[in-house]
Amino acid sequence: MNKRKTILVTNDDGFESLGLKALVEALKPLGRVIITAPSNEKSACAHSMTLARPLRFIEIDDDFYKLDDGTPTDCVFLALNAHFDEGDRPDLVVSGINRGSNMGEDITYSGTAGGAMEGVLQGIPSIAFSQVCKDKCQNILDFGYDLAADVAYDLAKKVLDGDFPLGERKFLNVNIPPIHKDQCKGYKITNAGKRIYANSAHLHRNPRGEEYYWIGLPAFEWDKRGDEHICDLDAINMGYVSITPVHLDMTSYDDIALLKEWI
């Protein structure tokens, strides 16, 4: 008799997010889904881990916990201690569905990607899902999470069927175009694009005259890398789901010989 599959789910938008709800509903037919999500939004927390204070799980429902002020990395790391027996592991870690894109160098900022990073560091196949929005103010209910949920089910099923194509410390970073599912052209395997960033910050004063800043959002712009691979941003712009393999080894191997000569 085959053991029932177990999926550990987290996100960086918080335990009440609609994307998390859509993801869980999509994955439930595939096995037992255990949810450990931050108690509040942790966008752009990257692969950060909380070391300077204790953390506490709060049970919301069966197999559903929020981690009080924890990050997605904390959620995955501590869930393996708190919700799994010694020697036991989930068959898959899924992070998302994030509201907003995680493409190009944004992967390094992303708490959604951070949850998947922790999964593969622990030796578990992992996928990060993000729903691209045309802009941060766009009502995501214009097109919903239906396409993202279908993609999550499809890719998770392939992994749980024993077909995860990546080696150790590599995860899939998946971005969903902001369109209805009947408009999607399919999947594209992509590289991470080259985002164009500005240094946008807005200075304000509170009623006491004290200064504070709001960090602005980067424009949805990118440069061509000049290689034969299509990048994640191009794929999304053309109406495809972008699937990018991400390797946690960020060594610039092309520069090792140069640095040996330089030093």
N, C-alpha and C positions, 0 to 999 in steps of 0.2 A: 504494500500500500504506500503510495507516494505521500510524503509529508506536505502538509498545506503550506503554501508559500506565504512569506511575511514581508511586508513593505513598510519601511520607516519613512514617514513624511514630515518635512519641516518647511519653513518659508521665512521670509524676512519682512513680510507685510503685517505680521501679527496673527494671532489665533482666530480673529473674527473676519479675516479677509474673504471676499467672495471667490478669489482665485484658489485659495486653499480648499474651500468647500467644493468647488467644481472638480479639483484634482482628486480629492478623496472619493467623491461619488464615481468618478471615472475608474478609479483603481480597485474599488471594492469587489467587483466581479472576479478579480484576479487572485484574491487571497485575503488574509488578515491585514488590515491597515492600522498601524499604530502612529498616532499623531503627537508630535512634540513641537510646539510652535512658541515663538516669543510672545510675551504678554502684551507687547506693544510694537509699533513699527521699528524695524532695525535696518532700514534701507541704507546702503553704502557703508555697512559695517565690515564688509569684506570677510576675511577669514579670521576675524578677531575672536579671542577667547577671554572670558572673565576670570581674572586671577586674584583681584584685590578685595573680593567680597563673596560671601556664600550665596548660593542659588537654591531656589525651592520650586519643586514641581507642584502645581495645583491641578487637581483632577477636575476636568470639565464634564466628561462622560466616559463610558467604557472605551478604553484604548485611546483616549483623547486628553492630553495634558498641555497646559501652558507653563512655560518656564518663566518665573517672575524676573523680569528685566534681563533675561538671557539673550544671547545671540543665536543665530542658526547653528554655528559651530558648537556652542555650548549644548544646544538641544540634541544634536546628534551624539556628541561625546558622552553626555550624561545619560541619554536614553539607553545607550548600550550597557551602562552600569545598572540603571534603575529598572529597566523594563525587559531585560533579557537575562536568562540564566547563564551561569558561567559556561563558556564554551559555545554558547548559542549566538547566532548573529542573524540579522535580517537578510533576506535574499537580495534586497534592493533598497537603496536610499533614493528618494525623490524629493527635490526641493522646488517649491513654487506653488501654484502658478503665479509668478511675479506680475504685478501690474506695472508695466513699463519694460523697455528693452534692456538687455544685458549683452551688448555687442562691442566688438573692438576692444579697446583698452578698458572699457567699462567693466569687463570681466574682473579686473583687479580690484575694483571698488565693491563689487556686488556681494551682498549678503546671501543672495540666492545661490550664486556660484560657491560661496563659502561653505554652505551646507553640504553641497556635493563634494567639495574638496575634502571635507572631513570624512565623508563616507569612504572615498577611495583611499585616504590615508589609513583608514581602519580595515582596508582590504575588501570593501564591499562595492559592487558595481553601483554607479551613481549617475543620476541625470538631473540637470537643472532646467526648468521650463520657465520661459518669460513670454508674456503677451505684450507685444509692441503696441504702443499708442502713438497716434499721429502727433499728439502733443500732450503734456501732462494734464491739461484741463479737459481733454476729450472724455466724453462719457463712454466708458468701456462697454456699457450696456447697448451702445449703438450696434455692436456686432457680437457682444457676449463672449463667453469662454467655450462655446461649443466646439470650435475648431481645435483650440488648445487641449480640451478634454479628450477629443478623439485621438489627437497625436500622442498625448500622454498614455492613453490606453494601448495604442498600437506599439509604441516603442517599449513600454514596460512589459508587455506580453512577450515581445521578442527576447528580452533579457531573461525573464522568468522561465521561458522555454529553453534556456541554456545557451542563448545565442548573443552573448555580449562580446563585441569584436575587439575591445581595447585591452591593452596590457595593464600592469599595475600602475597606480597613481595617475590614471588618466580617466576623465569623465566626459560625458556628452553635455554640451551647452546648446540648448534648443531654444530658438526664438520663433514666435508665431506671428505672421503678418496681421495687420489690423484690418481684416476683411471677413466677410461671412464665409463659412466653410465651403459653400458651393462655388466660391470664386477662387479657391486655392488651387494652384497649378501643380502641387506636389511637393516633394522634398528636394533640397539641394544640400550636398555635402560641401561645407565651406571652410575657409580660414577666417580667423578673426581680422576684421577690417582695421583700417587706420583712421580713427576718429579725429575730427578737427575740434580742438578745445579752445575756449577763451578763458579769461580769468574774471568771470562775472561774479560780482558780489555787491550787495546793496546796503549802504550805510543808512541807519535810521537812529532816532532817539526815542527813548521811552518817556513817559510823563514826568520823570524825575530828571530828565536831561542827560541821562546816561546813554552813551553810544552802544549800538549793537549792529551786527551784520547778519544778513541772510545770504547764503551762498546760492548763486543762480544756477540754472540748468544749462548744460551745453546744447548748442544747436545740433540738429540731426543732420550733420554733414560729415563727409569722409573723403579721403584721397584714395586714388587707385594705387595699389602696391606695384603694379607693373609685372605681375607674374601670371601664370596660366590659370591659377585657381580663382574661383569666384569667392568673394568675401561675403560675410554674413549680412552686411548692410545692403549690398547689391541684391542678394537673394530676396530679402524682405521687400525691397523696393519693387521687385519684379513679381511679387505675389506668391513666393515660395516659402515654405517652412525651412529655416536654416538650422542645420545640424553641424556643430563644430566640435571636433575632438580636441580636448584641452589636456595638456601635459603639465603636471605641477613642477617639473624640472625646468626652471627658467634660465638655465645657463646659456649664454651666447657662445655656442661651440665654435662658430666661425671666427671668433675673436681670441681664442685661446693662444694660437700661435703668435698672433700680433702682440698680445700682452706679454708673452714670454720674451719676445724680442725687445719690447718697450722697457721691461723691468730690468 
